[in-house]
Amino acid sequence: MDDLLVGGAPQDSELVRAAHLGDAGCLGLLLARHRAGMRAVALGLLGHSQDAEDAVQEAALIALRRIGDIRDPDAVGPWLRMVVRNVCRAQLRKMSAVPMAEPAKAVAVDRSGGPPDPAEVLDRHALRDWVWSALEDLSPGLRLVTMLRYFTDVTSYEDIAALCATPVGTVRSRLNQARTKLAGALLSSADRVHDDATALSALHRRLAEETMVSAYRGELASALSDRWSPQADVIWPTGKRTGIDYLPAAFDRDVSAGVRQKLLNVVAGREVVIWEAALLNPPEDPFHCPPGVVWAHFLDRGRVSKLRLHHPRRR
């Protein structure tokens, strides 16, 4: 970004092009430059309320994920205001899904029929490290709901509440707090040197795959002893609590019944690591297990101190 500032204030189009290449400082400057216009749209639709402030924060996070989709760099101002407008309309409709702006001629259409995966978009635009550095500055409670909501398929308030063992109202409150704090942290930390979040996620994906292989070999207990605290708690979807010694036996029972787990996604922070896996039941017993399971690992000095398992609701 320093080169852009040599000749005076850079044009929006210059900032957009630099942001496409992964310059977090330029993206932060764009959001700061257009914040007043974004807020004006929110106030016009939602009035002077906390909902309007939340909409601006939500729109900033969406813009962060979708900046690489802008086809006309000179249209970033109208695009950002359209993002806010879509968020506000979603709030007015009281939709529970995360809104994804798709203004005409500004955002690439996702042909799959659903929103692009935020983690993939962030990787593609070299901004993931910036986001994760800001995310790690959140409190543990705010960090967990944000990781689930924006980086996994556990996006409904009900599923997040069940996994976090907290009321739905608390989830909503924490997400509102997280959006506000995260957007502010992103703007204030744009020029810092950030940890390599992509490498961290790759490391934990490899560890997850190794753990699964060990489990199918009947060696899960050994794998857990290498990376888990001996006093680690396991909280099952039913709410039952056990030690880690119960986990290998339970896994073996599912394997003996013909159930397999297919690892779909790994989201890794310094203190929380989330695995998402599909549960593949045998043809003769298609409802033996729910369709999927989420492993939420809580780390203490690099070792798992608690695991919470959750079966997302069937869609």
MITOR-810141 format. One record per residue (C-alpha): y, x, z; residue in three letters. Coordinates in steps of 0.02 Angstrom, whole numbers, padded with zeros to 5 digits, always signed. Each point is the difference from the previous one (the first is absolute). Layout:
BEGIN
YXZALA...
***
This chain:
BEGIN
+00000+00000+00000MET+00119+00146+00031ASP+00015+00033-00188ASP+00053-00180-00031LEU+00141+00014+00126LEU+00079+00155-00076VAL+00098-00098-00130GLY+00054-00140+00119GLY-00082-00164+00043ALA-00154-00024-00110PRO-00023-00155-00106GLN-00131-00128+00049ASP-00102+00044-00153SER-00006+00183+00053GLU-00058-00048+00174LEU-00134-00115-00070VAL-00067+00135-00116ARG-00004+00125+00144ALA-00087-00128+00111ALA-00131-00025-00136HIS-00038+00185+00017LEU-00023-00016+00187GLY+00173+00045+00068ASP+00003-00097+00163ALA+00182+00044+00032GLY+00056-00084-00161CYS-00098-00157+00041LEU+00076-00003+00173GLY+00174+00018-00077LEU-00035-00144-00119LEU-00051-00116+00141LEU+00152+00050+00103ALA+00118-00023-00148ARG-00061-00176-00039HIS-00033-00061+00176ARG+00161-00100+00009ALA-00042-00095-00159GLY-00178-00031+00059MET+00064-00065+00166ARG+00124-00115-00086ALA-00141-00082-00098VAL-00102-00025+00159ALA+00147-00074+00094LEU+00037-00117-00145GLY-00177-00069+00002LEU-00047+00008+00184LEU+00167+00000+00089GLY+00053+00113+00143HIS-00168+00018+00087SER-00132+00125+00045GLN-00100-00067-00147ASP+00132+00069-00118ALA-00008+00172+00079GLU-00191-00005-00007ASP+00008-00046-00185ALA+00107+00152-00038VAL-00121+00114+00092GLN-00150-00079-00087GLU+00085+00020-00168ALA+00035+00184+00035ALA-00185+00030+00031LEU-00047-00095-00158ILE+00128+00102-00099ALA-00076+00157+00071LEU-00171-00050-00067ARG+00063-00063-00168ARG+00137+00124-00048ILE-00111+00077-00134GLY-00014-00168-00089ASP+00185-00009-00046ILE+00013+00011-00190ARG+00191+00002-00010ASP+00070+00127+00125PRO+00174-00072-00022ASP-00062-00169+00063ALA-00052+00058+00173VAL+00140-00097+00087GLY-00048-00169-00074PRO-00183+00044+00026TRP+00024+00033+00185LEU+00097-00162+00021ARG-00140-00093-00091MET-00126+00077+00121VAL+00101-00068+00146VAL+00015-00170-00084ARG-00188-00011-00023ASN-00030+00049+00181VAL+00122-00132+00060CYS-00079-00133-00108ARG-00170+00048+00069ALA+00068-00018+00177GLN+00071-00170-00041LEU-00168-00055-00068ARG-00080+00071+00158LYS-00128+00094-00100MET-00115+00113+00102SER-00038+00123-00140ALA+00103+00158-00021VAL+00126-00039-00139PRO+00006+00116-00149MET+00154-00011-00111ALA-00026-00016-00187GLU+00172-00022-00081PRO-00009-00021-00188ALA+00024+00156-00106LYS+00017+00108+00155ALA-00174+00011+00075VAL-00162+00040-00089ALA-00120-00147+00000VAL-00161+00027+00097ASP-00136-00062-00119ARG-00130-00010+00138SER+00084-00157+00068GLY+00041+00074+00170GLY+00128+00120+00075PRO-00029+00187-00025PRO-00076+00096+00143ASP+00146+00076+00099PRO-00098+00158+00041ALA-00038+00031-00185GLU+00180-00030-00050VAL+00065+00116+00134LEU-00124+00135-00053ASP+00052-00019-00181ARG+00183+00024+00040HIS-00022+00140+00126ALA+00083-00099+00140LEU-00150-00030+00112ARG+00037+00147+00115ASP+00176-00065+00032TRP-00064-00173+00044VAL-00136+00064+00115TRP+00116+00118+00092SER+00113-00149+00037ALA-00150-00108+00044LEU-00063+00127+00126GLU+00167-00015+00093ASP-00038-00181+00042LEU-00079-00048+00166SER-00191-00019-00006PRO+00008-00190+00003GLY+00127-00011-00141LEU-00089+00134-00101ARG-00168-00089+00003LEU+00064-00169-00061VAL+00101+00086-00136THR-00149+00102-00061MET-00106-00156-00009LEU+00131-00111-00082ARG+00057+00122-00135TYR-00144+00120-00030PHE-00160-00101+00021THR-00069-00170-00052ASP+00019-00060+00180VAL+00166-00082-00040THR-00008-00173+00078SER+00083-00020+00169TYR-00161-00078+00066GLU-00109+00148-00049ASP+00126+00127+00065ILE+00011-00097+00163ALA-00189-00003+00017ALA-00019+00186-00034LEU+00142+00046+00118CYS-00058-00125+00132ALA+00174-00073+00013THR+00079-00171-00036PRO+00062-00041-00175VAL+00176-00017+00066GLY-00007+00178+00066THR-00058+00061-00171VAL+00149-00084-00083ARG+00119+00075+00128SER-00074+00174-00018ARG+00010-00007-00190LEU+00182-00051+00009ASN+00037+00144+00118GLN-00101+00120-00107ALA+00091-00047-00160ARG+00168+00029+00082THR-00048+00166+00078LYS-00095+00061-00152LEU+00139-00036-00123ALA+00124+00090+00112GLY-00119+00146+00025ALA-00026+00016-00188LEU+00185+00013-00033LEU+00030+00124+00141SER-00149+00111-00042SER+00013+00008-00189ALA+00044+00185-00005ASP-00126+00063+00128ARG-00156+00099-00039VAL-00146-00117+00023HIS-00184+00020+00040ASP-00123-00010-00144ASP-00062-00178+00026ALA-00101+00000-00160THR-00101+00149+00061ALA-00026-00084+00169LEU-00065-00158-00082SER-00114+00101-00114ALA-00069+00093+00150LEU-00039-00160+00094HIS-00077-00080-00154ARG-00117+00148-00014ARG-00042-00015+00185LEU-00032-00186-00021ALA-00116+00031-00147GLU-00093+00135+00097GLU-00019-00117+00148THR-00073-00137-00110MET-00123+00123-00079VAL-00052+00059+00173SER-00025-00181+00056ALA-00118-00038-00145TYR-00098+00156+00044ARG-00020-00061+00178GLY+00117+00137+00062GLU+00151-00104+00052LEU-00013+00051+00183ALA+00015+00182-00048SER+00150-00033-00113ALA+00088-00097+00138LEU-00028+00139+00126SER+00097+00119-00113ASP+00156-00107-00018ARG+00000-00127+00142TRP+00037+00010+00185SER-00159-00029+00101PRO+00097-00131+00099GLN+00060-00094-00155ALA+00002-00190+00007ASP-00063-00111-00140VAL+00072-00175-00010ILE-00104-00114-00110TRP+00062-00150-00102PRO-00069-00116+00134THR+00104+00087+00132GLY-00150+00088+00078LYS+00036+00177+00062ARG-00127+00140-00003THR-00008+00188+00000GLY-00032+00101-00158ILE-00186+00013+00039ASP-00019-00183-00052TYR+00076+00025-00173LEU-00140+00100-00084PRO-00133-00126+00054ALA+00104-00146-00066ALA+00029+00090-00165PHE-00186+00038-00015ASP-00042-00184+00025ARG+00113-00050-00144ASP-00073+00136-00111VAL-00176-00058+00042SER+00053-00175-00052ALA+00056+00066-00169GLY+00187-00002+00033VAL+00107+00138-00075ARG+00183+00044+00026GLN+00109+00047-00148LYS+00156+00096+00049LEU+00152-00077-00086LEU+00154+00074+00081ASN+00051+00129+00130VAL+00173-00002+00079VAL+00036+00150+00112ALA+00137+00041+00122GLY+00005+00130+00137ARG-00059-00122+00134GLU-00078-00147-00096VAL-00127+00005-00142VAL-00057-00160-00085ILE-00154-00020-00109TRP-00028-00155-00105GLU-00177-00030-00061ALA-00092-00136-00094ALA-00162-00059+00080LEU-00133-00017-00135LEU-00137-00118+00057ASN-00176-00002-00074PRO-00032-00133-00135PRO-00128-00087+00109GLU+00123-00015+00145ASP+00175-00014-00077PRO+00084-00059+00161PHE-00076+00124+00120HIS+00171+00080+00029CYS+00179-00051-00040PRO+00066+00068-00166PRO+00100+00141+00076GLY+00041+00103+00153VAL+00152+00098+00058VAL-00022+00154+00110TRP+00160+00038+00097ALA-00017+00171+00083HIS+00123+00053+00134PHE+00013+00189+00020LEU+00039+00107+00151ASP+00027+00183-00041ARG-00095-00019-00162GLY-00153-00088+00072ARG-00039-00185-00004VAL+00033-00076+00171SER-00019-00183-00052LYS-00070-00097-00146LEU+00042-00181-00035ARG-00108-00091-00129LEU+00060-00156-00090HIS-00070-00117-00132HIS+00145-00067-00108PRO-00003-00185-00036ARG-00089-00055-00158ARG+00121-00033-00143ARG
***
